[in-house]
Amino acid sequence: MTAAISLRRRDEQKPNLAGQMLFYPEARIPFDTPAASENNTGYYLECNGIFSFADHYLPRGTPPSHPYISPGMQSVDYLKNQPPAAVFTCGFDPLRDVGVEYASKLAEAGVEVKWFHHPESTHGFLQMTAWSEDAERWVKGGRDGVEEDGGESLVAERDCMAKVRAGADRILQIFVFVYMELAMENVYKPSGTNEIMYHFANTMPHMKEGWI
């Protein structure tokens, strides 16, 4: 959505974002990438889920190639004249390759790009900082990397993202706690994506003490 907002505001000649922070972006439908095959299932974000999201997100008759739906499918010329971008990708993410591809196209278009890759991470690590020290380190590393590289134009959006992340972390803590309690009482039995979340909450490395 951040990428689409940046493109649309540029196209409409409106004041644009100070910068783009693109965390594991779905720059296009990733059906033809090695990452989609390697990480098809079992790593939190499911490929079938991606296609389902697209089906629900797009109004009927809207092609997936629309510039605001799949920025990664657009020409390099079309991607020019955008705000600086920090792009974050993960090794165990079906969207890994489309994120790398989009970062490369932005750079080729002359956009200032900082790329941060976490080979041991999975999609959604922003929401995992509540119980994973690794995820917390990756988030802080991204923040520090933007600062150290002199990304002054990214400061406003980075601060906004910090506030959003803090609220999302707390909501996720409550969500995981509630449905784990229900699962232990046999009121709710995890399945599908919920089973993966349940597995993450119980087995993720460096589980924090007293996170709820």
Backbone as JSON Lines, residues from 0, in Angstrom:
{"i":0,"aa":"M","n":[0.82,-1.2,0.0],"ca":[0.0,0.0,0.0],"c":[0.86,1.26,0.0]}
{"i":1,"aa":"T","n":[1.98,1.21,0.73],"ca":[2.87,2.37,0.75],"c":[3.37,2.69,-0.65]}
{"i":2,"aa":"A","n":[3.77,1.64,-1.38],"ca":[4.27,1.83,-2.74],"c":[3.17,2.42,-3.63]}
{"i":3,"aa":"A","n":[1.94,1.93,-3.48],"ca":[0.83,2.42,-4.29],"c":[0.52,3.88,-3.97]}
{"i":4,"aa":"I","n":[0.56,4.24,-2.69],"ca":[0.31,5.63,-2.29],"c":[1.36,6.55,-2.89]}
{"i":5,"aa":"S","n":[2.61,6.12,-2.83],"ca":[3.7,6.92,-3.39],"c":[3.49,7.16,-4.88]}
{"i":6,"aa":"L","n":[3.14,6.1,-5.61],"ca":[2.93,6.23,-7.06],"c":[1.72,7.11,-7.37]}
{"i":7,"aa":"R","n":[0.65,6.9,-6.63],"ca":[-0.58,7.64,-6.93],"c":[-0.41,9.13,-6.63]}
{"i":8,"aa":"R","n":[0.24,9.45,-5.53],"ca":[0.43,10.87,-5.21],"c":[1.36,11.53,-6.23]}
{"i":9,"aa":"R","n":[2.35,10.79,-6.7],"ca":[3.2,11.34,-7.76],"c":[2.39,11.55,-9.04]}
{"i":10,"aa":"D","n":[1.57,10.55,-9.4],"ca":[0.78,10.65,-10.63],"c":[-0.22,11.8,-10.56]}
{"i":11,"aa":"E","n":[-0.75,12.06,-9.37],"ca":[-1.73,13.13,-9.21],"c":[-1.08,14.47,-8.89]}
{"i":12,"aa":"Q","n":[0.25,14.5,-8.91],"ca":[1.03,15.71,-8.67],"c":[0.7,16.35,-7.32]}
{"i":13,"aa":"K","n":[0.55,15.51,-6.31],"ca":[0.32,15.96,-4.95],"c":[1.62,15.83,-4.15]}
{"i":14,"aa":"P","n":[1.74,16.58,-3.04],"ca":[2.93,16.41,-2.2],"c":[3.06,14.95,-1.78]}
{"i":15,"aa":"N","n":[4.24,14.41,-1.97],"ca":[4.41,12.97,-1.75],"c":[4.92,12.66,-0.35]}
{"i":16,"aa":"L","n":[5.03,11.37,-0.05],"ca":[5.56,10.91,1.22],"c":[7.0,11.38,1.39]}
{"i":17,"aa":"A","n":[7.41,11.53,2.64],"ca":[8.81,11.87,2.9],"c":[9.71,10.71,2.52]}
{"i":18,"aa":"G","n":[9.18,9.5,2.65],"ca":[9.96,8.31,2.31],"c":[9.07,7.08,2.39]}
{"i":19,"aa":"Q","n":[9.57,5.98,1.85],"ca":[8.82,4.73,1.86],"c":[9.57,3.69,2.7]}
{"i":20,"aa":"M","n":[8.89,3.11,3.67],"ca":[9.45,1.97,4.39],"c":[8.63,0.75,3.99]}
{"i":21,"aa":"L","n":[9.2,-0.07,3.15],"ca":[8.49,-1.2,2.55],"c":[8.95,-2.49,3.22]}
{"i":22,"aa":"F","n":[8.14,-2.97,4.17],"ca":[8.46,-4.2,4.87],"c":[7.87,-5.39,4.13]}
{"i":23,"aa":"Y","n":[8.74,-6.29,3.69],"ca":[8.37,-7.5,2.92],"c":[7.2,-7.2,1.97]}
{"i":24,"aa":"P","n":[7.41,-6.27,1.02],"ca":[6.29,-5.8,0.2],"c":[5.79,-6.84,-0.81]}
{"i":25,"aa":"E","n":[4.49,-6.86,-1.0],"ca":[3.9,-7.65,-2.08],"c":[3.83,-6.76,-3.3]}
{"i":26,"aa":"A","n":[4.97,-6.6,-3.95],"ca":[5.06,-5.67,-5.09],"c":[4.33,-6.2,-6.32]}
{"i":27,"aa":"R","n":[4.1,-7.5,-6.35],"ca":[3.3,-8.13,-7.4],"c":[2.97,-9.54,-6.95]}
{"i":28,"aa":"I","n":[2.04,-10.2,-7.65],"ca":[1.71,-11.58,-7.32],"c":[2.93,-12.46,-7.59]}
{"i":29,"aa":"P","n":[3.4,-13.21,-6.6],"ca":[4.71,-13.89,-6.72],"c":[4.64,-15.33,-7.23]}
{"i":30,"aa":"F","n":[3.72,-15.62,-8.17],"ca":[3.5,-17.02,-8.53],"c":[4.67,-17.64,-9.29]}
{"i":31,"aa":"D","n":[5.59,-16.83,-9.86],"ca":[6.62,-17.38,-10.74],"c":[8.03,-17.26,-10.15]}
{"i":32,"aa":"T","n":[8.15,-17.14,-8.85],"ca":[9.47,-16.92,-8.24],"c":[9.94,-18.14,-7.46]}
{"i":33,"aa":"P","n":[11.26,-18.32,-7.34],"ca":[11.79,-19.4,-6.51],"c":[11.32,-19.31,-5.06]}
{"i":34,"aa":"A","n":[11.21,-18.09,-4.53],"ca":[10.8,-17.92,-3.14],"c":[9.39,-18.46,-2.91]}
{"i":35,"aa":"A","n":[8.51,-18.29,-3.9],"ca":[7.14,-18.78,-3.76],"c":[7.11,-20.3,-3.72]}
{"i":36,"aa":"S","n":[8.04,-20.94,-4.44],"ca":[8.12,-22.4,-4.41],"c":[8.79,-22.9,-3.13]}
{"i":37,"aa":"E","n":[9.88,-22.25,-2.75],"ca":[10.64,-22.69,-1.57],"c":[9.86,-22.47,-0.28]}
{"i":38,"aa":"N","n":[9.09,-21.39,-0.22],"ca":[8.38,-21.01,1.01],"c":[6.87,-21.05,0.82]}
{"i":39,"aa":"N","n":[6.42,-22.01,0.03],"ca":[5.0,-22.08,-0.33],"c":[4.09,-22.21,0.89]}
{"i":40,"aa":"T","n":[4.52,-22.97,1.87],"ca":[3.67,-23.21,3.04],"c":[4.53,-23.5,4.26]}
{"i":41,"aa":"G","n":[3.98,-23.23,5.43],"ca":[4.68,-23.56,6.67],"c":[5.46,-22.43,7.31]}
{"i":42,"aa":"Y","n":[5.49,-21.25,6.69],"ca":[6.27,-20.13,7.23],"c":[5.4,-18.91,7.48]}
{"i":43,"aa":"Y","n":[4.27,-19.12,8.11],"ca":[3.36,-18.05,8.54],"c":[2.52,-17.52,7.38]}
{"i":44,"aa":"L","n":[3.15,-16.9,6.37],"ca":[2.39,-16.44,5.21],"c":[2.34,-17.56,4.18]}
{"i":45,"aa":"E","n":[1.13,-17.97,3.81],"ca":[0.93,-19.05,2.86],"c":[0.7,-18.48,1.45]}
{"i":46,"aa":"C","n":[1.26,-19.14,0.44],"ca":[1.05,-18.67,-0.94],"c":[-0.43,-18.66,-1.3]}
{"i":47,"aa":"N","n":[-1.15,-19.7,-0.89],"ca":[-2.58,-19.72,-1.17],"c":[-3.28,-18.53,-0.52]}
{"i":48,"aa":"G","n":[-2.78,-18.12,0.64],"ca":[-3.33,-16.95,1.31],"c":[-3.12,-15.68,0.5]}
{"i":49,"aa":"I","n":[-1.94,-15.56,-0.12],"ca":[-1.65,-14.38,-0.93],"c":[-2.65,-14.26,-2.07]}
{"i":50,"aa":"F","n":[-2.91,-15.37,-2.75],"ca":[-3.84,-15.34,-3.87],"c":[-5.26,-15.04,-3.38]}
{"i":51,"aa":"S","n":[-5.59,-15.55,-2.2],"ca":[-6.91,-15.28,-1.63],"c":[-7.05,-13.8,-1.27]}
{"i":52,"aa":"F","n":[-6.0,-13.24,-0.69],"ca":[-6.03,-11.81,-0.36],"c":[-6.27,-10.97,-1.62]}
{"i":53,"aa":"A","n":[-5.53,-11.31,-2.68],"ca":[-5.66,-10.56,-3.93],"c":[-7.08,-10.67,-4.48]}
{"i":54,"aa":"D","n":[-7.65,-11.86,-4.38],"ca":[-9.0,-12.08,-4.88],"c":[-10.02,-11.23,-4.12]}
{"i":55,"aa":"H","n":[-9.81,-11.07,-2.81],"ca":[-10.74,-10.28,-2.01],"c":[-10.46,-8.78,-2.12]}
{"i":56,"aa":"Y","n":[-9.21,-8.43,-2.38],"ca":[-8.81,-7.03,-2.39],"c":[-9.23,-6.33,-3.69]}
{"i":57,"aa":"L","n":[-9.13,-7.05,-4.8],"ca":[-9.37,-6.43,-6.1],"c":[-10.86,-6.39,-6.45]}
{"i":58,"aa":"P","n":[-11.38,-5.25,-6.85],"ca":[-12.75,-5.22,-7.38],"c":[-12.81,-6.07,-8.65]}
{"i":59,"aa":"R","n":[-13.92,-6.7,-8.87],"ca":[-14.07,-7.53,-10.06],"c":[-13.82,-6.7,-11.32]}
{"i":60,"aa":"G","n":[-13.02,-7.26,-12.22],"ca":[-12.69,-6.58,-13.46],"c":[-11.4,-5.79,-13.4]}
{"i":61,"aa":"T","n":[-10.79,-5.67,-12.2],"ca":[-9.52,-4.95,-12.07],"c":[-8.36,-5.91,-12.31]}
{"i":62,"aa":"P","n":[-7.53,-5.67,-13.31],"ca":[-6.42,-6.6,-13.58],"c":[-5.34,-6.51,-12.51]}
{"i":63,"aa":"P","n":[-4.75,-7.63,-12.14],"ca":[-3.67,-7.6,-11.14],"c":[-2.47,-6.79,-11.57]}
{"i":64,"aa":"S","n":[-2.37,-6.5,-12.87],"ca":[-1.23,-5.72,-13.39],"c":[-1.41,-4.22,-13.21]}
{"i":65,"aa":"H","n":[-2.52,-3.78,-12.64],"ca":[-2.75,-2.34,-12.43],"c":[-1.57,-1.75,-11.66]}
{"i":66,"aa":"P","n":[-1.09,-0.57,-12.04],"ca":[0.1,0.02,-11.4],"c":[0.01,0.13,-9.88]}
{"i":67,"aa":"Y","n":[-1.19,0.39,-9.35],"ca":[-1.33,0.54,-7.91],"c":[-1.56,-0.8,-7.2]}
{"i":68,"aa":"I","n":[-1.74,-1.86,-7.97],"ca":[-1.89,-3.2,-7.41],"c":[-0.56,-3.95,-7.46]}
{"i":69,"aa":"S","n":[0.13,-3.84,-8.58],"ca":[1.41,-4.53,-8.77],"c":[2.48,-3.55,-9.26]}
{"i":70,"aa":"P","n":[2.97,-2.7,-8.37],"ca":[4.03,-1.76,-8.78],"c":[5.24,-2.48,-9.38]}
{"i":71,"aa":"G","n":[5.5,-3.69,-8.88],"ca":[6.67,-4.44,-9.36],"c":[6.57,-4.9,-10.8]}
{"i":72,"aa":"M","n":[5.37,-4.84,-11.39],"ca":[5.2,-5.24,-12.78],"c":[5.38,-4.07,-13.74]}
{"i":73,"aa":"Q","n":[5.59,-2.87,-13.2],"ca":[5.65,-1.68,-14.04],"c":[7.06,-1.47,-14.6]}
{"i":74,"aa":"S","n":[7.14,-0.65,-15.64],"ca":[8.43,-0.37,-16.27],"c":[9.3,0.48,-15.34]}
{"i":75,"aa":"V","n":[10.59,0.42,-15.58],"ca":[11.53,1.23,-14.8],"c":[11.22,2.71,-14.98]}
{"i":76,"aa":"D","n":[10.89,3.12,-16.19],"ca":[10.57,4.53,-16.44],"c":[9.4,5.0,-15.59]}
{"i":77,"aa":"Y","n":[8.39,4.13,-15.43],"ca":[7.21,4.52,-14.65],"c":[7.54,4.68,-13.16]}
{"i":78,"aa":"L","n":[8.56,4.0,-12.68],"ca":[8.9,4.03,-11.26],"c":[9.8,5.19,-10.87]}
{"i":79,"aa":"K","n":[10.13,6.05,-11.82],"ca":[11.01,7.18,-11.53],"c":[10.32,8.24,-10.68]}
{"i":80,"aa":"N","n":[11.14,9.15,-10.12],"ca":[10.64,10.33,-9.4],"c":[9.76,9.97,-8.2]}
{"i":81,"aa":"Q","n":[10.3,9.09,-7.36],"ca":[9.61,8.7,-6.13],"c":[10.48,9.02,-4.92]}
{"i":82,"aa":"P","n":[9.85,9.05,-3.73],"ca":[10.61,9.31,-2.51],"c":[11.61,8.19,-2.23]}
{"i":83,"aa":"P","n":[12.64,8.46,-1.42],"ca":[13.58,7.41,-1.02],"c":[12.86,6.23,-0.4]}
{"i":84,"aa":"A","n":[13.42,5.04,-0.56],"ca":[12.76,3.83,-0.07],"c":[13.73,2.97,0.73]}
{"i":85,"aa":"A","n":[13.24,2.43,1.85],"ca":[13.94,1.39,2.6],"c":[13.13,0.12,2.41]}
{"i":86,"aa":"V","n":[13.75,-0.91,1.84],"ca":[13.04,-2.15,1.51],"c":[13.59,-3.27,2.39]}
{"i":87,"aa":"F","n":[12.68,-3.97,3.08],"ca":[13.04,-5.05,4.0],"c":[12.51,-6.37,3.45]}
{"i":88,"aa":"T","n":[13.4,-7.37,3.32],"ca":[12.99,-8.68,2.82],"c":[13.46,-9.77,3.79]}
{"i":89,"aa":"C","n":[12.82,-10.95,3.68],"ca":[13.1,-12.07,4.59],"c":[13.39,-13.33,3.78]}
{"i":90,"aa":"G","n":[14.29,-14.16,4.3],"ca":[14.68,-15.38,3.61],"c":[13.55,-16.38,3.47]}
{"i":91,"aa":"F","n":[12.76,-16.56,4.56],"ca":[11.68,-17.55,4.55],"c":[10.33,-16.88,4.31]}
{"i":92,"aa":"D","n":[10.23,-16.21,3.17],"ca":[9.03,-15.45,2.83],"c":[8.72,-15.68,1.36]}
{"i":93,"aa":"P","n":[7.49,-16.1,1.03],"ca":[7.16,-16.26,-0.39],"c":[7.24,-14.96,-1.18]}
{"i":94,"aa":"L","n":[7.25,-13.83,-0.48],"ca":[7.36,-12.53,-1.15],"c":[8.8,-12.03,-1.26]}
{"i":95,"aa":"R","n":[9.76,-12.84,-0.82],"ca":[11.16,-12.41,-0.8],"c":[11.62,-11.87,-2.15]}
{"i":96,"aa":"D","n":[11.42,-12.66,-3.2],"ca":[12.0,-12.32,-4.5],"c":[11.32,-11.11,-5.15]}
{"i":97,"aa":"V","n":[10.01,-10.94,-4.93],"ca":[9.36,-9.76,-5.52],"c":[9.8,-8.5,-4.79]}
{"i":98,"aa":"G","n":[10.14,-8.62,-3.5],"ca":[10.66,-7.47,-2.76],"c":[12.04,-7.07,-3.27]}
{"i":99,"aa":"V","n":[12.91,-8.07,-3.46],"ca":[14.25,-7.8,-4.0],"c":[14.15,-7.22,-5.41]}
{"i":100,"aa":"E","n":[13.26,-7.8,-6.2],"ca":[13.05,-7.33,-7.57],"c":[12.6,-5.86,-7.58]}
{"i":101,"aa":"Y","n":[11.67,-5.52,-6.69],"ca":[11.16,-4.15,-6.67],"c":[12.24,-3.17,-6.21]}
{"i":102,"aa":"A","n":[13.02,-3.55,-5.21],"ca":[14.12,-2.7,-4.76],"c":[15.1,-2.45,-5.9]}
{"i":103,"aa":"S","n":[15.39,-3.49,-6.68],"ca":[16.32,-3.35,-7.8],"c":[15.75,-2.42,-8.88]}
{"i":104,"aa":"K","n":[14.46,-2.56,-9.16],"ca":[13.84,-1.7,-10.18],"c":[13.8,-0.24,-9.73]}
{"i":105,"aa":"L","n":[13.52,-0.03,-8.44],"ca":[13.52,1.33,-7.92],"c":[14.91,1.96,-8.08]}
{"i":106,"aa":"A","n":[15.94,1.19,-7.71],"ca":[17.31,1.7,-7.82],"c":[17.65,2.01,-9.28]}
{"i":107,"aa":"E","n":[17.23,1.13,-10.18],"ca":[17.48,1.35,-11.61],"c":[16.74,2.6,-12.11]}
{"i":108,"aa":"A","n":[15.6,2.9,-11.47],"ca":[14.83,4.08,-11.86],"c":[15.4,5.37,-11.26]}
{"i":109,"aa":"G","n":[16.46,5.24,-10.48],"ca":[17.08,6.43,-9.91],"c":[16.56,6.81,-8.54]}
{"i":110,"aa":"V","n":[15.73,5.96,-7.94],"ca":[15.21,6.22,-6.6],"c":[16.27,5.8,-5.58]}
{"i":111,"aa":"E","n":[16.46,6.61,-4.54],"ca":[17.4,6.25,-3.48],"c":[16.83,5.06,-2.7]}
{"i":112,"aa":"V","n":[17.57,3.96,-2.65],"ca":[17.08,2.74,-2.02],"c":[18.08,2.21,-1.0]}
{"i":113,"aa":"K","n":[17.57,1.83,0.16],"ca":[18.34,1.08,1.17],"c":[17.66,-0.28,1.29]}
{"i":114,"aa":"W","n":[18.43,-1.34,1.11],"ca":[17.86,-2.7,1.16],"c":[18.38,-3.41,2.41]}
{"i":115,"aa":"F","n":[17.45,-3.95,3.19],"ca":[17.78,-4.7,4.4],"c":[17.22,-6.11,4.26]}
{"i":116,"aa":"H","n":[18.09,-7.12,4.25],"ca":[17.65,-8.5,4.09],"c":[17.97,-9.32,5.34]}
{"i":117,"aa":"H","n":[16.97,-10.09,5.8],"ca":[17.15,-10.94,6.97],"c":[16.92,-12.39,6.54]}
{"i":118,"aa":"P","n":[18.0,-13.11,6.22],"ca":[17.87,-14.45,5.65],"c":[17.22,-15.47,6.58]}
{"i":119,"aa":"E","n":[17.28,-15.24,7.9],"ca":[16.72,-16.21,8.83],"c":[15.3,-15.87,9.28]}
{"i":120,"aa":"S","n":[14.75,-14.8,8.74],"ca":[13.44,-14.34,9.2],"c":[12.33,-14.79,8.26]}
{"i":121,"aa":"T","n":[11.1,-14.64,8.73],"ca":[9.92,-14.93,7.93],"c":[9.05,-13.69,7.84]}
{"i":122,"aa":"H","n":[8.1,-13.73,6.94],"ca":[7.17,-12.63,6.76],"c":[6.46,-12.3,8.08]}
{"i":123,"aa":"G","n":[6.31,-10.99,8.35],"ca":[5.56,-10.59,9.54],"c":[6.4,-10.39,10.79]}
{"i":124,"aa":"F","n":[7.73,-10.28,10.66],"ca":[8.54,-10.18,11.88],"c":[8.26,-8.91,12.68]}
{"i":125,"aa":"L","n":[7.7,-7.89,12.04],"ca":[7.33,-6.68,12.79],"c":[6.36,-7.01,13.93]}
{"i":126,"aa":"Q","n":[5.47,-7.97,13.69],"ca":[4.47,-8.34,14.69],"c":[4.98,-9.36,15.69]}
{"i":127,"aa":"M","n":[6.24,-9.78,15.56],"ca":[6.76,-10.83,16.43],"c":[7.73,-10.31,17.49]}
{"i":128,"aa":"T","n":[7.89,-8.99,17.56],"ca":[8.85,-8.42,18.5],"c":[8.45,-8.65,19.96]}
{"i":129,"aa":"A","n":[7.17,-8.94,20.19],"ca":[6.69,-9.1,21.56],"c":[7.28,-10.34,22.22]}
{"i":130,"aa":"W","n":[7.64,-11.35,21.43],"ca":[8.17,-12.57,22.05],"c":[9.47,-13.07,21.42]}
{"i":131,"aa":"S","n":[9.96,-12.4,20.37],"ca":[11.18,-12.84,19.71],"c":[12.26,-11.76,19.78]}
{"i":132,"aa":"E","n":[13.36,-12.07,20.43],"ca":[14.47,-11.12,20.49],"c":[15.1,-10.94,19.11]}
{"i":133,"aa":"D","n":[15.07,-12.0,18.3],"ca":[15.58,-11.87,16.93],"c":[14.78,-10.83,16.16]}
{"i":134,"aa":"A","n":[13.45,-10.93,16.22],"ca":[12.6,-9.97,15.5],"c":[12.84,-8.55,16.01]}
{"i":135,"aa":"E","n":[12.98,-8.41,17.32],"ca":[13.23,-7.09,17.89],"c":[14.55,-6.54,17.38]}
{"i":136,"aa":"R","n":[15.56,-7.4,17.28],"ca":[16.86,-6.96,16.78],"c":[16.78,-6.53,15.32]}
{"i":137,"aa":"W","n":[16.0,-7.27,14.51],"ca":[15.86,-6.93,13.1],"c":[15.15,-5.59,12.93]}
{"i":138,"aa":"V","n":[14.12,-5.34,13.75],"ca":[13.4,-4.07,13.67],"c":[14.32,-2.92,14.06]}
{"i":139,"aa":"K","n":[15.03,-3.08,15.18],"ca":[15.95,-2.03,15.61],"c":[17.09,-1.84,14.61]}
{"i":140,"aa":"G","n":[17.54,-2.94,14.02],"ca":[18.6,-2.85,13.02],"c":[18.17,-2.05,11.81]}
{"i":141,"aa":"G","n":[16.92,-2.24,11.39],"ca":[16.41,-1.47,10.27],"c":[16.34,0.01,10.59]}
{"i":142,"aa":"R","n":[15.86,0.3,11.81],"ca":[15.77,1.7,12.24],"c":[17.16,2.33,12.28]}
{"i":143,"aa":"D","n":[18.1,1.63,12.9],"ca":[19.45,2.17,13.04],"c":[20.13,2.32,11.68]}
{"i":144,"aa":"G","n":[19.85,1.34,10.78],"ca":[20.45,1.41,9.45],"c":[19.98,2.61,8.68]}
{"i":145,"aa":"V","n":[18.7,2.92,8.79],"ca":[18.15,4.11,8.11],"c":[18.8,5.37,8.67]}
{"i":146,"aa":"E","n":[18.94,5.41,10.0],"ca":[19.52,6.59,10.63],"c":[20.99,6.75,10.26]}
{"i":147,"aa":"E","n":[21.75,5.66,10.34],"ca":[23.19,5.74,10.11],"c":[23.51,6.07,8.66]}
{"i":148,"aa":"D","n":[22.63,5.68,7.75],"ca":[22.87,5.97,6.34],"c":[22.41,7.37,5.96]}
{"i":149,"aa":"G","n":[22.04,8.18,6.96],"ca":[21.69,9.55,6.68],"c":[20.34,9.72,6.04]}
{"i":150,"aa":"G","n":[19.4,8.8,6.32],"ca":[18.09,8.88,5.7],"c":[17.18,9.87,6.39]}
{"i":151,"aa":"E","n":[17.55,11.13,6.4],"ca":[16.75,12.14,7.09],"c":[15.33,12.2,6.53]}
{"i":152,"aa":"S","n":[15.17,11.97,5.23],"ca":[13.85,12.07,4.62],"c":[12.93,10.96,5.09]}
{"i":153,"aa":"L","n":[13.49,9.94,5.76],"ca":[12.67,8.81,6.22],"c":[12.28,8.94,7.68]}
{"i":154,"aa":"V","n":[12.76,9.98,8.35],"ca":[12.55,10.07,9.79],"c":[11.08,10.13,10.16]}
{"i":155,"aa":"A","n":[10.29,10.96,9.47],"ca":[8.89,11.13,9.84],"c":[8.13,9.81,9.73]}
{"i":156,"aa":"E","n":[8.32,9.09,8.62],"ca":[7.59,7.83,8.46],"c":[8.11,6.78,9.43]}
{"i":157,"aa":"R","n":[9.43,6.82,9.72],"ca":[9.98,5.84,10.65],"c":[9.37,6.03,12.03]}
{"i":158,"aa":"D","n":[9.24,7.29,12.48],"ca":[8.64,7.55,13.78],"c":[7.19,7.12,13.82]}
{"i":159,"aa":"C","n":[6.47,7.35,12.72],"ca":[5.08,6.92,12.63],"c":[4.99,5.41,12.72]}
{"i":160,"aa":"M","n":[5.89,4.71,12.01],"ca":[5.88,3.25,12.04],"c":[6.18,2.72,13.43]}
{"i":161,"aa":"A","n":[7.03,3.42,14.18],"ca":[7.34,2.98,15.55],"c":[6.09,3.01,16.42]}
{"i":162,"aa":"K","n":[5.27,4.06,16.25],"ca":[4.03,4.16,17.03],"c":[3.04,3.07,16.62]}
{"i":163,"aa":"V","n":[2.94,2.85,15.3],"ca":[2.03,1.81,14.82],"c":[2.49,0.45,15.32]}
{"i":164,"aa":"R","n":[3.81,0.2,15.26],"ca":[4.35,-1.09,15.69],"c":[4.08,-1.34,17.17]}
{"i":165,"aa":"A","n":[4.23,-0.29,17.99],"ca":[4.01,-0.45,19.42],"c":[2.57,-0.87,19.7]}
{"i":166,"aa":"G","n":[1.62,-0.25,19.0],"ca":[0.22,-0.62,19.18],"c":[-0.06,-2.01,18.66]}
{"i":167,"aa":"A","n":[0.52,-2.34,17.49],"ca":[0.29,-3.67,16.9],"c":[0.87,-4.76,17.78]}
{"i":168,"aa":"D","n":[2.04,-4.49,18.38],"ca":[2.66,-5.48,19.26],"c":[1.74,-5.83,20.42]}
{"i":169,"aa":"R","n":[1.14,-4.82,21.02],"ca":[0.28,-5.06,22.17],"c":[-0.98,-5.83,21.77]}
{"i":170,"aa":"I","n":[-1.56,-5.45,20.62],"ca":[-2.74,-6.15,20.14],"c":[-2.41,-7.61,19.86]}
{"i":171,"aa":"L","n":[-1.25,-7.85,19.26],"ca":[-0.87,-9.23,18.96],"c":[-0.63,-10.03,20.23]}
{"i":172,"aa":"Q","n":[-0.04,-9.41,21.24],"ca":[0.17,-10.1,22.51],"c":[-1.15,-10.6,23.07]}
{"i":173,"aa":"I","n":[-2.15,-9.71,23.06],"ca":[-3.45,-10.08,23.61],"c":[-4.09,-11.18,22.76]}
{"i":174,"aa":"F","n":[-3.98,-11.05,21.43],"ca":[-4.58,-12.04,20.53],"c":[-3.99,-13.43,20.77]}
{"i":175,"aa":"V","n":[-2.65,-13.5,20.79],"ca":[-2.0,-14.79,20.97],"c":[-2.33,-15.38,22.33]}
{"i":176,"aa":"F","n":[-2.32,-14.53,23.36],"ca":[-2.61,-15.01,24.72],"c":[-4.02,-15.59,24.8]}
{"i":177,"aa":"V","n":[-5.01,-14.88,24.23],"ca":[-6.4,-15.32,24.33],"c":[-6.6,-16.64,23.62]}
{"i":178,"aa":"Y","n":[-6.12,-16.77,22.38],"ca":[-6.45,-18.01,21.69],"c":[-5.58,-19.18,22.15]}
{"i":179,"aa":"M","n":[-4.4,-18.9,22.76],"ca":[-3.64,-19.99,23.39],"c":[-4.39,-20.51,24.61]}
{"i":180,"aa":"E","n":[-5.0,-19.58,25.36],"ca":[-5.79,-20.0,26.51],"c":[-6.98,-20.85,26.07]}
{"i":181,"aa":"L","n":[-7.65,-20.44,24.99],"ca":[-8.79,-21.19,24.49],"c":[-8.35,-22.56,23.98]}
{"i":182,"aa":"A","n":[-7.18,-22.6,23.33],"ca":[-6.69,-23.86,22.81],"c":[-6.4,-24.84,23.94]}
{"i":183,"aa":"M","n":[-5.8,-24.34,25.02],"ca":[-5.47,-25.21,26.15],"c":[-6.72,-25.71,26.84]}
{"i":184,"aa":"E","n":[-7.82,-24.96,26.73],"ca":[-9.08,-25.37,27.34],"c":[-9.92,-26.19,26.37]}
{"i":185,"aa":"N","n":[-9.33,-26.48,25.18],"ca":[-10.03,-27.24,24.14],"c":[-11.29,-26.54,23.63]}
{"i":186,"aa":"V","n":[-11.36,-25.24,23.85],"ca":[-12.48,-24.48,23.3],"c":[-12.21,-24.16,21.84]}
{"i":187,"aa":"Y","n":[-10.94,-23.95,21.54],"ca":[-10.55,-23.6,20.18],"c":[-9.36,-24.45,19.78]}
{"i":188,"aa":"K","n":[-9.45,-25.16,18.68],"ca":[-8.36,-26.0,18.22],"c":[-7.69,-25.34,17.01]}
{"i":189,"aa":"P","n":[-6.4,-25.0,17.15],"ca":[-5.72,-24.32,16.05],"c":[-5.7,-25.16,14.79]}
{"i":190,"aa":"S","n":[-5.82,-24.49,13.65],"ca":[-5.72,-25.16,12.36],"c":[-5.24,-24.17,11.33]}
{"i":191,"aa":"G","n":[-4.62,-24.65,10.26],"ca":[-4.16,-23.78,9.19],"c":[-3.19,-22.72,9.68]}
{"i":192,"aa":"T","n":[-3.45,-21.47,9.29],"ca":[-2.57,-20.37,9.68],"c":[-2.52,-20.23,11.19]}
{"i":193,"aa":"N","n":[-3.64,-20.45,11.88],"ca":[-3.65,-20.34,13.33],"c":[-2.73,-21.37,13.97]}
{"i":194,"aa":"E","n":[-2.63,-22.55,13.36],"ca":[-1.74,-23.57,13.88],"c":[-0.29,-23.12,13.77]}
{"i":195,"aa":"I","n":[0.01,-22.44,12.68],"ca":[1.37,-21.91,12.5],"c":[1.66,-20.86,13.57]}
{"i":196,"aa":"M","n":[0.71,-19.95,13.82],"ca":[0.88,-18.95,14.86],"c":[1.08,-19.6,16.22]}
{"i":197,"aa":"Y","n":[0.3,-20.64,16.48],"ca":[0.4,-21.36,17.75],"c":[1.8,-21.97,17.88]}
{"i":198,"aa":"H","n":[2.29,-22.55,16.78],"ca":[3.62,-23.14,16.76],"c":[4.68,-22.07,17.02]}
{"i":199,"aa":"F","n":[4.55,-20.9,16.35],"ca":[5.51,-19.83,16.54],"c":[5.54,-19.37,17.99]}
{"i":200,"aa":"A","n":[4.36,-19.22,18.58],"ca":[4.28,-18.71,19.94],"c":[4.93,-19.66,20.94]}
{"i":201,"aa":"N","n":[4.97,-20.95,20.62],"ca":[5.51,-21.93,21.54],"c":[6.97,-22.31,21.27]}
{"i":202,"aa":"T","n":[7.43,-22.15,20.03],"ca":[8.74,-22.69,19.68],"c":[9.72,-21.66,19.14]}
{"i":203,"aa":"M","n":[9.32,-20.41,18.97],"ca":[10.22,-19.43,18.38],"c":[11.43,-19.25,19.27]}
{"i":204,"aa":"P","n":[12.65,-19.17,18.67],"ca":[13.87,-19.01,19.46],"c":[13.82,-17.77,20.34]}
{"i":205,"aa":"H","n":[14.49,-17.85,21.48],"ca":[14.65,-16.7,22.37],"c":[13.31,-16.17,22.87]}
{"i":206,"aa":"M","n":[12.39,-17.06,23.19],"ca":[11.09,-16.65,23.72],"c":[11.32,-15.76,24.94]}
{"i":207,"aa":"K","n":[10.64,-14.64,24.99],"ca":[10.83,-13.71,26.1],"c":[10.02,-14.16,27.31]}
{"i":208,"aa":"E","n":[10.55,-13.88,28.48],"ca":[9.81,-14.13,29.71],"c":[8.91,-12.94,30.02]}
{"i":209,"aa":"G","n":[7.72,-13.25,30.45],"ca":[6.8,-12.2,30.91],"c":[6.38,-11.24,29.83]}
{"i":210,"aa":"W","n":[6.1,-11.76,28.6],"ca":[5.75,-10.85,27.52],"c":[4.29,-10.54,27.48]}
{"i":211,"aa":"I","n":[3.49,-11.08,28.37],"ca":[2.08,-10.76,28.4],"c":[1.7,-10.29,29.8]}
